[in-house]
Amino acid sequence: MKSRKLLVDLCCAVICTFVAASAFGQTDFGKANQEYAQGHFKEAIAGYETLVRSGPLSANLFYDLGNAYFRTGDFGRAILNYKRALALEPHHPEAAANLQIARDEARALEMQESWPERYLQFASVNQYSTAASVAFWAGAFCIVGLIFTRRRSVRLTVLSILSLSAFALAIFASYEIGHGSKGRALAVVIGSDVQARLATADTANSVLALPAGSEIKILNTRGDWVYAALPNNLRGWIPAKSAELVRL
């Protein structure tokens, strides 16, 4: 009886803690929204950033944070947070619309998508991974059926070929999107007047001027510098503090 009572008390304590934490988060979000509505954009940014650090993350949180940065004229961080909102919720029309407005204001540069990326964007990496798993097991069952059946089944043969082809295509799509120009290495320039250079030195020759909000793909890190793929099919080094990854 004592152990059962202890378990019940523990469950109640966990539930109460979760509810309190959720209410606390909602209260902080409400305060940040109120600061924004009153035109106190820096205070709103501080509130939203606190919520980002403490979690949980949501598309609307990043969207509101992007709006607050936009209001202060920090287009780099506005674009970064709109991109983060869309990474969590690709079909977020308000974030997509404001992202384009911010890009136009900042004259930010975008990474060029490869042709496979352009045609494979209708699904996410997780969706392709799920499709690959289903196709793999379907193909495996068909192959097992072919091995243990006395007569060769044309239907099973065709189905196994189609399943394994779908598996290969889904793996390819997952890799292209996950490692492409819009994948996990995608970052946004948040500094102003950032110059991509040929070497890890401020005196090295400039490769490309990157306005705030421009996209880059981080390839390597060396100390305080990152080597990145740049728009216009260029590559160069920029200070690590000048850019942040879209996906946290």
Secondary structure, 3 states (H helix, E strand, C coil): CHHHHHHHHHHHHHHHHHHHHHHHHHHHHHHHHHHHHCCCHHHHHHHHHHHHHHCCCCHHHHHHHHHHHHHCCCHHHHHHHHHHHHHHCCCCHHHHHHHHHHHHHHCCCCCCCCHHHHHHCCCCHHHHHHHHHHHHHHHHHHHHHHHHCCCCCHHHHHHHHHHHHHHHHHHHHHHHHHHCCCCCCEEEECCCCEEEECCCCCCCCEEEEECCCCEEEEEEEECCEEEEEEHHHEEEEEEHHHEEECCC
